Amino acid sequence: MGSREAERDAILRALAPVVDGIAATFGPVCEVVLHDYRRPERSVVAVAGSVTGRTVGGAMSEIGLRVLARGDDARDELNYVTRTGAGRLVKSSTMVLRDSAGAVFGALCVNVDVTEMDRVRDLLGALAGPATEPPVTTTFGDDIDSVVEALLDAHLRSQDQTWAGLDRARRLAFFRGLDERGVFAVRRAVEQVAARLGISRASAYNYLAQARATTTDTPEGATP
């Protein structure tokens, strides 16, 4: 285990100058962030540029949590577009980092602020056809609690009932959805979710355990 951790540390050290090089190449509209997924609450180990306002020691975003939840099955996510809470349009790529055994342990992320380019495109394309779907707003921040809170808010809004109005199956689906987005990879997330829903910590852990058991026990392609 020690040699594996040393290898991962060496990969991160080797990529640190790459972070600066990419950001310098593309200029002030570009931000490059290096993540160590072994510590989700402070995953940012190197950053150059300032598009999302990340700093070293900051937490991973919703996107990083999603990648983390997929474990070693995670794949690179390239050229996706999100909108920051401040309204900036960002085009990003997230490239997962693997050790020699193929285990995912981090990511190199490139974020490019395309807000002004998007405005020009809108002007030029006003007569070209219908608008495309708006990008999803994504929470970027150094505080992991704010990221979890944003995911929880979005998940609650997607329900057509309050938590109290959900039956058992939908409550389990609710916890399963949060788990698939990597929420429970964060320390204290269960307590945070429980407090927000107005249930006990024991109840939250119980719902999570049942949701995971249902996922494990359901054959592929079947509906639980």
MDAnalysis code that builds the backbone (N, CA, C; Angstrom):
import MDAnalysis as mda
import numpy as np

u = mda.Universe.empty(672, n_residues=224, atom_resindex=np.repeat(np.arange(224), 3), trajectory=True)
u.add_TopologyAttr("name", ["N", "CA", "C"] * 224)
u.add_TopologyAttr("resid", np.arange(1, 225))
u.add_TopologyAttr("resname", ["MET", "GLY", "SER", "ARG", "GLU", "ALA", "GLU", "ARG", "ASP", "ALA", "ILE", "LEU", "ARG", "ALA", "LEU", "ALA", "PRO", "VAL", "VAL", "ASP", "GLY", "ILE", "ALA", "ALA", "THR", "PHE", "GLY", "PRO", "VAL", "CYS", "GLU", "VAL", "VAL", "LEU", "HIS", "ASP", "TYR", "ARG", "ARG", "PRO", "GLU", "ARG", "SER", "VAL", "VAL", "ALA", "VAL", "ALA", "GLY", "SER", "VAL", "THR", "GLY", "ARG", "THR", "VAL", "GLY", "GLY", "ALA", "MET", "SER", "GLU", "ILE", "GLY", "LEU", "ARG", "VAL", "LEU", "ALA", "ARG", "GLY", "ASP", "ASP", "ALA", "ARG", "ASP", "GLU", "LEU", "ASN", "TYR", "VAL", "THR", "ARG", "THR", "GLY", "ALA", "GLY", "ARG", "LEU", "VAL", "LYS", "SER", "SER", "THR", "MET", "VAL", "LEU", "ARG", "ASP", "SER", "ALA", "GLY", "ALA", "VAL", "PHE", "GLY", "ALA", "LEU", "CYS", "VAL", "ASN", "VAL", "ASP", "VAL", "THR", "GLU", "MET", "ASP", "ARG", "VAL", "ARG", "ASP", "LEU", "LEU", "GLY", "ALA", "LEU", "ALA", "GLY", "PRO", "ALA", "THR", "GLU", "PRO", "PRO", "VAL", "THR", "THR", "THR", "PHE", "GLY", "ASP", "ASP", "ILE", "ASP", "SER", "VAL", "VAL", "GLU", "ALA", "LEU", "LEU", "ASP", "ALA", "HIS", "LEU", "ARG", "SER", "GLN", "ASP", "GLN", "THR", "TRP", "ALA", "GLY", "LEU", "ASP", "ARG", "ALA", "ARG", "ARG", "LEU", "ALA", "PHE", "PHE", "ARG", "GLY", "LEU", "ASP", "GLU", "ARG", "GLY", "VAL", "PHE", "ALA", "VAL", "ARG", "ARG", "ALA", "VAL", "GLU", "GLN", "VAL", "ALA", "ALA", "ARG", "LEU", "GLY", "ILE", "SER", "ARG", "ALA", "SER", "ALA", "TYR", "ASN", "TYR", "LEU", "ALA", "GLN", "ALA", "ARG", "ALA", "THR", "THR", "THR", "ASP", "THR", "PRO", "GLU", "GLY", "ALA", "THR", "PRO"])
u.atoms.positions = np.array([
    [0.826, -1.202, 0.000],
    [0.000, 0.000, 0.000],
    [0.862, 1.256, 0.000],
    [1.968, 1.220, 0.777],
    [2.841, 2.384, 0.837],
    [3.417, 2.736, -0.513],
    [3.837, 1.728, -1.288],
    [4.413, 1.989, -2.603],
    [3.363, 2.568, -3.555],
    [2.109, 2.114, -3.420],
    [1.029, 2.642, -4.254],
    [0.783, 4.117, -3.950],
    [0.778, 4.467, -2.675],
    [0.570, 5.859, -2.293],
    [1.734, 6.719, -2.765],
    [2.945, 6.199, -2.675],
    [4.123, 6.938, -3.132],
    [4.050, 7.180, -4.635],
    [3.568, 6.179, -5.367],
    [3.423, 6.328, -6.814],
    [2.415, 7.431, -7.149],
    [1.299, 7.435, -6.441],
    [0.282, 8.457, -6.685],
    [0.820, 9.848, -6.356],
    [1.536, 9.962, -5.255],
    [2.133, 11.245, -4.892],
    [3.096, 11.722, -5.981],
    [3.863, 10.790, -6.544],
    [4.830, 11.145, -7.584],
    [4.129, 11.633, -8.841],
    [3.011, 11.002, -9.192],
    [2.248, 11.428, -10.375],
    [1.727, 12.843, -10.181],
    [1.207, 13.128, -9.004],
    [0.692, 14.471, -8.723],
    [1.813, 15.510, -8.784],
    [2.978, 15.182, -8.238],
    [4.107, 16.115, -8.285],
    [4.536, 16.372, -9.726],
    [4.530, 15.332, -10.551],
    [4.952, 15.478, -11.939],
    [3.977, 16.348, -12.740],
    [2.706, 16.328, -12.351],
    [1.703, 17.088, -13.091],
    [1.610, 18.547, -12.655],
    [2.197, 18.885, -11.515],
    [2.104, 20.257, -11.012],
    [2.600, 21.289, -12.030],
    [3.757, 21.095, -12.674],
    [4.184, 22.079, -13.673],
    [3.326, 22.074, -14.930],
    [2.678, 20.947, -15.222],
    [1.767, 20.878, -16.361],
    [0.580, 21.808, -16.143],
    [0.117, 21.884, -14.907],
    [-0.986, 22.779, -14.555],
    [-0.637, 24.212, -14.941],
    [0.536, 24.666, -14.540],
    [0.960, 26.028, -14.862],
    [1.152, 26.215, -16.364],
    [1.701, 25.209, -17.019],
    [1.975, 25.317, -18.452],
    [0.720, 25.451, -19.295],
    [-0.293, 24.651, -18.992],
    [-1.543, 24.720, -19.757],
    [-2.219, 26.065, -19.544],
    [-2.282, 26.515, -18.298],
    [-2.931, 27.792, -18.002],
    [-2.208, 28.948, -18.678],
    [-0.884, 28.920, -18.680],
    [-0.116, 29.988, -19.319],
    [-0.333, 29.991, -20.831],
    [-0.504, 28.826, -21.413],
    [-0.689, 28.720, -22.856],
    [-1.989, 29.355, -23.313],
    [-3.061, 29.140, -22.549],
    [-4.379, 29.619, -22.981],
    [-4.760, 30.971, -22.376],
    [-3.971, 31.468, -21.442],
    [-4.183, 32.820, -20.950],
    [-5.230, 32.945, -19.864],
    [-5.686, 34.192, -19.611],
    [-6.535, 34.472, -18.443],
    [-7.922, 33.843, -18.465],
    [-8.372, 33.340, -19.620],
    [-9.694, 32.701, -19.653],
    [-9.617, 31.242, -19.233],
    [-8.413, 30.758, -18.947],
    [-8.218, 29.331, -18.651],
    [-7.820, 29.121, -17.196],
    [-8.370, 28.064, -16.618],
    [-8.007, 27.628, -15.272],
    [-7.741, 26.123, -15.324],
    [-6.678, 25.691, -14.664],
    [-6.346, 24.263, -14.610],
    [-6.265, 23.866, -13.139],
    [-6.945, 22.774, -12.794],
    [-7.026, 22.335, -11.405],
    [-6.600, 20.874, -11.313],
    [-5.707, 20.577, -10.381],
    [-5.246, 19.211, -10.147],
    [-5.862, 18.712, -8.848],
    [-6.559, 17.566, -8.926],
    [-7.281, 17.026, -7.773],
    [-6.670, 15.723, -7.283],
    [-6.643, 15.575, -5.967],
    [-6.298, 14.318, -5.312],
    [-7.573, 13.798, -4.653],
    [-8.181, 12.767, -5.238],
    [-9.470, 12.265, -4.765],
    [-9.367, 11.497, -3.449],
    [-8.170, 11.293, -2.948],
    [-8.039, 10.612, -1.667],
    [-8.523, 11.485, -0.518],
    [-8.736, 12.762, -0.791],
    [-9.220, 13.685, 0.235],
    [-10.254, 14.633, -0.385],
    [-11.491, 14.184, -0.539],
    [-12.512, 14.967, -1.240],
    [-12.735, 16.357, -0.667],
    [-12.639, 16.510, 0.652],
    [-12.931, 17.800, 1.284],
    [-11.866, 18.848, 0.979],
    [-10.679, 18.434, 0.562],
    [-9.606, 19.368, 0.212],
    [-8.785, 18.769, -0.932],
    [-9.484, 18.455, -2.002],
    [-8.870, 17.695, -3.089],
    [-7.941, 18.522, -3.979],
    [-8.092, 19.844, -3.983],
    [-7.293, 20.671, -4.892],
    [-5.856, 20.761, -4.376],
    [-4.918, 20.192, -5.147],
    [-3.513, 20.219, -4.742],
    [-2.690, 21.206, -5.572],
    [-3.217, 21.642, -6.708],
    [-2.544, 22.652, -7.528],
    [-3.596, 23.325, -8.393],
    [-3.430, 24.626, -8.597],
    [-4.368, 25.366, -9.443],
    [-3.639, 26.539, -10.075],
    [-3.969, 26.803, -11.342],
    [-3.426, 27.959, -12.051],
    [-4.571, 28.606, -12.818],
    [-4.649, 29.921, -12.769],
    [-5.764, 30.625, -13.387],
    [-6.900, 30.790, -12.397],
    [-7.882, 31.614, -12.764],
    [-8.988, 31.879, -11.847],
    [-10.291, 32.043, -12.606],
    [-10.875, 30.913, -12.972],
    [-12.170, 30.919, -13.650],
    [-13.285, 30.596, -12.661],
    [-13.064, 29.598, -11.823],
    [-14.073, 29.201, -10.839],
    [-13.730, 29.664, -9.431],
    [-12.568, 30.315, -9.275],
    [-12.178, 30.801, -7.959],
    [-11.623, 29.737, -7.041],
    [-11.168, 28.625, -7.596],
    [-10.627, 27.555, -6.754],
    [-9.282, 27.950, -6.169],
    [-8.962, 27.395, -5.026],
    [-7.664, 27.601, -4.391],
    [-7.149, 26.265, -3.867],
    [-5.850, 26.183, -3.677],
    [-5.243, 24.963, -3.138],
    [-5.845, 24.668, -1.764],
    [-6.207, 23.404, -1.564],
    [-6.847, 22.997, -0.322],
    [-8.354, 23.043, -0.386],
    [-8.887, 23.482, -1.535],
    [-10.333, 23.553, -1.706],
    [-10.946, 22.197, -2.016],
    [-12.258, 22.153, -1.965],
    [-12.994, 20.901, -2.171],
    [-13.252, 20.637, -3.647],
    [-13.586, 19.397, -3.950],
    [-13.976, 19.056, -5.308],
    [-15.388, 19.567, -5.588],
    [-15.737, 19.672, -6.864],
    [-17.048, 20.159, -7.279],
    [-18.031, 19.004, -7.385],
    [-19.256, 19.327, -7.785],
    [-20.265, 18.296, -8.025],
    [-19.781, 17.303, -9.079],
    [-19.079, 17.821, -10.085],
    [-18.576, 16.963, -11.165],
    [-17.556, 15.980, -10.613],
    [-16.663, 16.467, -9.750],
    [-15.675, 15.581, -9.142],
    [-16.314, 14.521, -8.280],
    [-17.354, 14.892, -7.542],
    [-18.055, 13.910, -6.709],
    [-18.679, 12.821, -7.581],
    [-19.203, 13.227, -8.737],
    [-19.800, 12.238, -9.631],
    [-18.751, 11.259, -10.146],
    [-17.588, 11.787, -10.513],
    [-16.497, 10.926, -10.968],
    [-16.048, 10.000, -9.839],
    [-15.926, 10.564, -8.636],
    [-15.505, 9.772, -7.476],
    [-16.470, 8.632, -7.207],
    [-17.764, 8.894, -7.375],
    [-18.774, 7.869, -7.114],
    [-18.650, 6.688, -8.080],
    [-18.130, 6.938, -9.261],
    [-17.988, 5.862, -10.256],
    [-16.750, 5.022, -10.025],
    [-15.878, 5.469, -9.128],
    [-14.698, 4.685, -8.795],
    [-13.815, 4.422, -9.999],
    [-13.308, 3.209, -10.082],
    [-12.393, 2.859, -11.172],
    [-13.100, 2.732, -12.507],
    [-14.434, 2.790, -12.518],
    [-15.187, 2.787, -13.780],
    [-15.313, 4.180, -14.372],
    [-14.805, 5.189, -13.677],
    [-14.907, 6.565, -14.160],
    [-14.171, 6.713, -15.490],
    [-14.707, 7.573, -16.318],
    [-14.098, 7.875, -17.616],
    [-13.880, 9.384, -17.728],
    [-12.990, 9.770, -18.622],
    [-12.782, 11.191, -18.877],
    [-14.093, 11.831, -19.329],
    [-14.348, 13.034, -18.869],
    [-15.490, 13.815, -19.331],
    [-14.926, 15.035, -20.042],
    [-15.148, 15.111, -21.360],
    [-14.488, 16.114, -22.181],
    [-15.482, 17.081, -22.820],
    [-15.096, 18.346, -22.845],
    [-15.841, 19.395, -23.555],
    [-17.291, 19.517, -23.116],
    [-17.532, 19.487, -21.818],
    [-18.881, 19.734, -21.318],
    [-18.976, 21.193, -20.876],
    [-20.188, 21.716, -20.868],
    [-20.401, 23.129, -20.552],
    [-21.285, 23.248, -19.318],
    [-20.865, 24.082, -18.386],
    [-21.658, 24.354, -17.189],
    [-21.733, 25.869, -16.997],
    [-22.583, 26.271, -16.060],
    [-22.660, 27.687, -15.705],
    [-22.379, 27.824, -14.217],
    [-21.499, 28.731, -13.854],
    [-21.169, 28.931, -12.446],
    [-22.300, 29.675, -11.751],
    [-22.256, 29.671, -10.415],
    [-23.268, 30.392, -9.666],
    [-23.267, 31.875, -9.974],
    [-22.123, 32.408, -10.423],
    [-22.015, 33.825, -10.773],
    [-22.479, 34.095, -12.196],
    [-22.897, 33.052, -12.917],
    [-23.423, 33.232, -14.260],
    [-22.417, 33.096, -15.381],
    [-21.162, 32.757, -15.072],
    [-20.158, 32.590, -16.123],
    [-20.334, 31.238, -16.804],
    [-20.200, 31.228, -18.121],
    [-20.316, 29.993, -18.898],
    [-18.930, 29.376, -19.028],
    [-18.795, 28.116, -18.628],
    [-17.489, 27.472, -18.574],
    [-17.496, 26.171, -19.373],
    [-16.536, 26.054, -20.264],
    [-16.331, 24.810, -21.008],
    [-15.192, 24.059, -20.332],
    [-15.427, 22.794, -20.021],
    [-14.470, 22.061, -19.188],
    [-14.170, 20.675, -19.730],
    [-13.044, 20.149, -19.268],
    [-12.693, 18.744, -19.480],
    [-12.107, 18.213, -18.181],
    [-12.553, 17.024, -17.779],
    [-12.050, 16.369, -16.582],
    [-11.400, 15.054, -16.994],
    [-10.093, 14.948, -16.766],
    [-9.350, 13.755, -17.165],
    [-8.891, 13.021, -15.914],
    [-9.368, 11.794, -15.753],
    [-9.075, 11.050, -14.528],
    [-7.622, 10.592, -14.503],
    [-7.084, 10.508, -13.300],
    [-5.717, 10.029, -13.092],
    [-5.771, 8.628, -12.509],
    [-4.948, 7.738, -13.041],
    [-4.900, 6.350, -12.573],
    [-3.469, 5.984, -12.201],
    [-3.349, 5.083, -11.220],
    [-2.022, 4.574, -10.906],
    [-1.719, 3.389, -11.818],
    [-0.588, 2.737, -11.601],
    [-0.167, 1.651, -12.492],
    [-1.093, 0.452, -12.443],
    [-1.931, 0.353, -11.391],
    [-2.908, -0.739, -11.295],
    [-4.249, -0.359, -11.920],
    [-4.340, 0.852, -12.449],
    [-5.573, 1.283, -13.085],
    [-6.590, 1.897, -12.143],
    [-6.218, 2.105, -10.886],
    [-7.140, 2.671, -9.903],
    [-7.189, 4.192, -10.034],
    [-8.409, 4.735, -10.063],
    [-8.594, 6.178, -10.161],
    [-8.300, 6.820, -8.810],
    [-7.468, 7.865, -8.797],
    [-7.150, 8.520, -7.531],
    [-7.170, 10.042, -7.624],
    [-7.435, 10.575, -8.811],
    [-7.441, 12.024, -8.951],
    [-7.901, 12.434, -10.332],
    [-7.746, 13.720, -10.627],
    [-8.164, 14.221, -11.930],
    [-7.434, 15.514, -12.257],
    [-7.244, 15.732, -13.539],
    [-6.726, 16.994, -14.049],
    [-7.873, 17.663, -14.801],
    [-8.242, 18.869, -14.367],
    [-9.401, 19.557, -14.933],
    [-8.982, 20.855, -15.599],
    [-9.524, 21.089, -16.785],
    [-9.272, 22.331, -17.518],
    [-10.602, 23.050, -17.686],
    [-10.666, 24.295, -17.210],
    [-11.875, 25.107, -17.308],
    [-11.581, 26.361, -18.126],
    [-12.380, 26.602, -19.153],
    [-12.202, 27.775, -20.002],
    [-13.462, 28.625, -19.955],
    [-13.315, 29.895, -19.598],
    [-14.440, 30.820, -19.538],
    [-14.812, 31.234, -20.963],
    [-15.965, 30.770, -21.422],
    [-16.407, 31.067, -22.794],
    [-17.608, 32.012, -22.788],
    [-17.804, 32.743, -21.698],
    [-18.962, 33.626, -21.574],
    [-19.032, 34.623, -22.716],
    [-17.935, 35.322, -22.971],
    [-17.954, 36.357, -24.012],
    [-18.116, 35.739, -25.393],
    [-17.474, 34.602, -25.619],
    [-17.628, 33.932, -26.910],
    [-19.065, 33.488, -27.119],
    [-19.715, 33.054, -26.033],
    [-21.100, 32.626, -26.132],
    [-22.006, 33.801, -26.483],
    [-21.718, 34.975, -25.937],
    [-22.518, 36.148, -26.264],
    [-22.383, 36.515, -27.721],
    [-21.162, 36.442, -28.244],
    [-20.948, 36.720, -29.673],
    [-21.692, 35.697, -30.522],
    [-21.620, 34.436, -30.126],
    [-22.318, 33.387, -30.869],
    [-23.823, 33.630, -30.878],
    [-24.359, 34.069, -29.728],
    [-25.794, 34.346, -29.661],
    [-26.187, 35.453, -30.628],
    [-25.336, 36.479, -30.725],
    [-25.633, 37.576, -31.634],
    [-25.619, 37.105, -33.085],
    [-24.598, 36.312, -33.421],
    [-24.456, 35.846, -34.796],
    [-25.478, 34.771, -35.154],
    [-25.884, 34.006, -34.115],
    [-26.779, 32.886, -34.395],
    [-28.238, 33.164, -34.127],
    [-28.592, 34.425, -33.865],
    [-29.971, 34.746, -33.509],
    [-30.954, 34.338, -34.601],
    [-30.477, 34.362, -35.853],
    [-31.363, 34.017, -36.965],
    [-31.134, 32.600, -37.484],
    [-30.265, 31.857, -36.805],
    [-29.866, 30.551, -37.338],
    [-30.781, 29.416, -36.937],
    [-31.599, 29.591, -35.894],
    [-32.460, 28.489, -35.479],
    [-32.788, 28.570, -34.013],
    [-33.489, 27.570, -33.490],
    [-33.902, 27.569, -32.087],
    [-32.711, 27.455, -31.156],
    [-32.870, 27.984, -29.962],
    [-31.809, 27.923, -28.965],
    [-31.625, 26.499, -28.462],
    [-30.416, 26.195, -28.044],
    [-30.144, 24.868, -27.465],
    [-30.508, 24.874, -25.991],
    [-30.487, 23.692, -25.362],
    [-30.782, 23.587, -23.943],
    [-29.743, 24.362, -23.134],
    [-30.168, 25.113, -22.126],
    [-29.201, 25.865, -21.314],
    [-28.318, 24.927, -20.520],
    [-27.076, 25.339, -20.243],
    [-26.178, 24.490, -19.459],
    [-26.644, 24.389, -18.019],
    [-26.268, 23.296, -17.377],
    [-26.615, 23.084, -15.976],
    [-25.725, 23.955, -15.098],
    [-26.330, 24.602, -14.096],
    [-25.553, 25.396, -13.156],
    [-24.820, 24.465, -12.200],
    [-23.533, 24.705, -12.028],
    [-22.687, 23.858, -11.197],
    [-22.060, 24.675, -10.087],
    [-22.006, 24.109, -8.904],
    [-21.400, 24.790, -7.765],
    [-19.910, 24.486, -7.708],
    [-19.094, 25.544, -7.784],
    [-17.659, 25.423, -7.578],
    [-17.324, 26.189, -6.304],
    [-16.540, 25.590, -5.441],
    [-16.180, 26.292, -4.216],
    [-15.168, 25.514, -3.419],
    [-14.549, 26.214, -2.487],
    [-13.555, 25.557, -1.652],
    [-14.182, 24.836, -0.469],
    [-15.482, 25.049, -0.236],
    [-16.188, 24.446, 0.897],
    [-17.029, 23.271, 0.406],
    [-16.684, 22.062, 0.809],
    [-17.395, 20.879, 0.333],
    [-18.850, 20.878, 0.792],
    [-19.135, 21.496, 1.955],
    [-20.507, 21.523, 2.444],
    [-21.423, 22.263, 1.479],
    [-20.928, 23.332, 0.858],
    [-21.751, 24.090, -0.086],
    [-22.036, 23.275, -1.334],
    [-21.071, 22.436, -1.740],
    [-21.272, 21.575, -2.905],
    [-22.341, 20.526, -2.603],
    [-22.241, 19.896, -1.421],
    [-23.241, 18.904, -1.018],
    [-24.614, 19.559, -0.907],
    [-24.654, 20.769, -0.346],
    [-25.924, 21.482, -0.184],
    [-26.569, 21.762, -1.538],
    [-25.767, 22.148, -2.522],
    [-26.295, 22.426, -3.856],
    [-26.863, 21.170, -4.508],
    [-26.155, 20.044, -4.353],
    [-26.655, 18.783, -4.891],
    [-27.952, 18.371, -4.214],
    [-28.017, 18.571, -2.914],
    [-29.221, 18.221, -2.163],
    [-30.390, 19.101, -2.589],
    [-30.132, 20.404, -2.762],
    [-31.177, 21.322, -3.214],
    [-31.731, 20.886, -4.568],
    [-30.826, 20.569, -5.494],
    [-31.250, 20.174, -6.836],
    [-32.072, 18.891, -6.781],
    [-31.662, 17.964, -5.935],
    [-32.361, 16.690, -5.826],
    [-33.750, 16.885, -5.212],
    [-33.837, 17.779, -4.237],
    [-35.133, 18.058, -3.626],
    [-36.075, 18.734, -4.622],
    [-35.532, 19.652, -5.444],
    [-36.371, 20.351, -6.428],
    [-36.906, 19.403, -7.485],
    [-36.178, 18.319, -7.735],
    [-36.607, 17.383, -8.776],
    [-37.800, 16.534, -8.344],
    [-38.133, 16.565, -7.060],
    [-39.262, 15.790, -6.554],
    [-40.547, 16.621, -6.680],
    [-41.649, 15.964, -6.932],
    [-42.928, 16.686, -6.979],
    [-43.657, 16.588, -5.642],
    [-42.925, 16.147, -4.625],
    [-43.449, 16.054, -3.263],
    [-42.375, 16.507, -2.290],
    [-42.794, 16.916, -1.110],
    [-41.826, 17.150, -0.047],
    [-41.296, 15.799, 0.434],
    [-40.226, 15.831, 1.237],
    [-39.706, 14.582, 1.792],
    [-40.795, 13.828, 2.545],
    [-41.602, 14.553, 3.326],
    [-42.668, 13.912, 4.098],
    [-43.701, 13.253, 3.199],
    [-43.835, 13.739, 1.977],
    [-44.836, 13.183, 1.073],
    [-44.358, 12.017, 0.240],
    [-43.075, 11.680, 0.349],
    [-42.525, 10.578, -0.434],
    [-42.799, 9.241, 0.247],
    [-43.169, 8.237, -0.550],
    [-43.334, 6.910, 0.030],
    [-41.958, 6.263, 0.180],
    [-41.927, 5.051, 0.756],
    [-40.646, 4.415, 1.059],
    [-39.804, 4.197, -0.197],
    [-40.433, 3.751, -1.280],
    [-39.678, 3.467, -2.502],
    [-39.016, 4.731, -3.042],
    [-39.741, 5.834, -2.993],
    [-39.182, 7.082, -3.516],
    [-38.135, 7.664, -2.565],
    [-38.277, 7.392, -1.269],
    [-37.247, 7.832, -0.335],
    [-35.932, 7.073, -0.584],
    [-36.065, 5.778, -0.841],
    [-34.868, 4.995, -1.151],
    [-34.246, 5.464, -2.464],
    [-35.103, 5.775, -3.455],
    [-34.599, 6.273, -4.734],
    [-33.904, 7.618, -4.547],
    [-34.437, 8.432, -3.641],
    [-33.837, 9.727, -3.339],
    [-32.415, 9.544, -2.806],
    [-32.239, 8.661, -1.835],
    [-30.911, 8.408, -1.272],
    [-30.005, 7.751, -2.299],
    [-30.584, 6.871, -3.124],
    [-29.777, 6.217, -4.156],
    [-29.236, 7.252, -5.148],
    [-30.074, 8.213, -5.513],
    [-29.640, 9.251, -6.439],
    [-28.516, 10.099, -5.874],
    [-28.626, 10.459, -4.603],
    [-27.547, 11.216, -3.972],
    [-26.265, 10.402, -3.922],
    [-26.400, 9.113, -3.620],
    [-25.229, 8.234, -3.532],
    [-24.540, 8.120, -4.886],
    [-25.323, 8.018, -5.955],
    [-24.757, 7.904, -7.302],
    [-24.022, 9.171, -7.713],
    [-24.380, 10.291, -7.110],
    [-23.708, 11.557, -7.401],
    [-22.512, 11.799, -6.487],
    [-22.170, 10.832, -5.660],
    [-20.974, 10.926, -4.845],
    [-21.127, 11.687, -3.548],
    [-22.356, 12.064, -3.196],
    [-22.566, 12.876, -1.998],
    [-22.021, 12.196, -0.751],
    [-22.269, 10.890, -0.615],
    [-21.921, 10.215, 0.630],
    [-20.461, 9.776, 0.697],
    [-19.678, 10.173, -0.310],
    [-18.227, 9.977, -0.220],
    [-17.602, 11.049, 0.659],
    [-18.384, 12.064, 0.976],
    [-17.907, 13.187, 1.778],
    [-18.184, 12.923, 3.249],
    [-17.213, 13.190, 4.096],
    [-17.415, 13.029, 5.534],
    [-18.511, 13.960, 6.027],
    [-19.311, 13.472, 6.924],
    [-20.408, 14.215, 7.555],
    [-21.577, 14.491, 6.612],
    [-21.538, 13.948, 5.390],
    [-22.616, 14.211, 4.448],
    [-23.938, 13.608, 4.927],
    [-23.876, 12.425, 5.538],
    [-25.104, 11.796, 6.030],
    [-25.758, 12.691, 7.079],
    [-24.939, 13.231, 7.981],
    [-25.475, 14.125, 9.004],
    [-26.071, 15.386, 8.383],
    [-25.399, 15.912, 7.351],
    [-25.873, 17.121, 6.680],
    [-27.214, 16.873, 5.987],
    [-27.323, 15.736, 5.310],
    [-28.578, 15.388, 4.634],
    [-29.690, 15.159, 5.647],
    [-29.374, 14.456, 6.734],
    [-30.378, 14.181, 7.762],
    [-30.933, 15.476, 8.345],
    [-30.034, 16.422, 8.641],
    [-30.482, 17.687, 9.218],
    [-31.371, 18.448, 8.245],
    [-31.005, 18.410, 6.969],
    [-31.792, 19.138, 5.962],
    [-33.180, 18.522, 5.777],
    [-33.267, 17.197, 5.870],
    [-34.548, 16.514, 5.670],
    [-35.380, 16.469, 6.945],
    [-34.763, 16.800, 8.089],
    [-35.490, 16.770, 9.346],
    [-35.698, 15.374, 9.890],
    [-34.711, 14.488, 9.614],
    [-34.785, 13.120, 10.130],
    [-33.557, 12.858, 10.980],
    [-33.581, 11.770, 11.727],
    [-32.439, 11.451, 12.583],
    [-31.280, 10.925, 11.742],
    [-30.077, 11.008, 12.299],
    [-28.916, 10.465, 11.619],
    [-29.069, 8.965, 11.425],
    [-29.633, 8.272, 12.418],
    [-29.830, 6.823, 12.308],
    [-30.758, 6.494, 11.148],
    [-31.814, 7.288, 10.979],
    [-32.751, 7.053, 9.875],
    [-32.065, 7.267, 8.534],
    [-31.232, 8.302, 8.456],
    [-30.533, 8.577, 7.207],
    [-29.591, 7.427, 6.852],
    [-28.844, 6.937, 7.845],
    [-27.956, 5.800, 7.591],
    [-28.758, 4.565, 7.171],
    [-29.921, 4.397, 7.750],
    [-30.763, 3.248, 7.412],
    [-31.256, 3.342, 5.972],
    [-31.720, 4.530, 5.574],
    [-32.166, 4.717, 4.192],
    [-31.016, 4.466, 3.216],
    [-29.828, 4.961, 3.545],
    [-28.678, 4.776, 2.659],
    [-28.320, 3.306, 2.532],
    [-28.303, 2.588, 3.652],
    [-27.966, 1.161, 3.621],
    [-28.975, 0.383, 2.793],
    [-30.270, 0.697, 2.961],
    [-31.304, 0.002, 2.196],
    [-31.219, 0.355, 0.715],
    [-30.919, 1.608, 0.413],
    [-30.796, 2.010, -0.989],
    [-29.649, 1.274, -1.665],
    [-28.540, 1.153, -0.961],
    [-27.388, 0.433, -1.528],
    [-27.676, -1.053, -1.653],
    [-28.389, -1.618, -0.688],
    [-28.725, -3.038, -0.751],
    [-29.670, -3.307, -1.914],
    [-30.602, -2.410, -2.145],
    [-31.539, -2.571, -3.262],
    [-30.805, -2.539, -4.581],
    [-29.835, -1.610, -4.699],
    [-29.049, -1.511, -5.929],
    [-28.244, -2.768, -6.154],
    [-27.650, -3.291, -5.071],
    [-26.810, -4.486, -5.189],
    [-27.629, -5.712, -5.535],
    [-28.836, -5.780, -4.953],
    [-29.644, -6.995, -5.121],
    [-30.441, -7.015, -6.400],
    [-30.571, -5.869, -7.083],
    [-31.398, -5.808, -8.290],
    [-30.610, -6.283, -9.494],
    [-31.093, -7.315, -10.218],
    [-30.378, -7.794, -11.396],
    [-30.295, -6.690, -12.441],
    [-29.221, -6.740, -13.250],
    [-29.039, -5.737, -14.295],
    [-30.224, -5.757, -15.255],
    [-30.751, -4.563, -15.544],
    [-31.865, -4.457, -16.479],
    [-33.200, -4.579, -15.816],
    [-33.250, -4.978, -14.516],
    [-34.535, -5.144, -13.836],
    [-34.901, -3.865, -13.112],
    [-36.157, -3.728, -12.787],
    [-36.643, -2.565, -12.055],
    [-36.934, -2.971, -10.629],
    [-36.317, -2.276, -9.628],
    [-36.551, -2.675, -8.241],
    [-37.963, -2.374, -7.810],
])
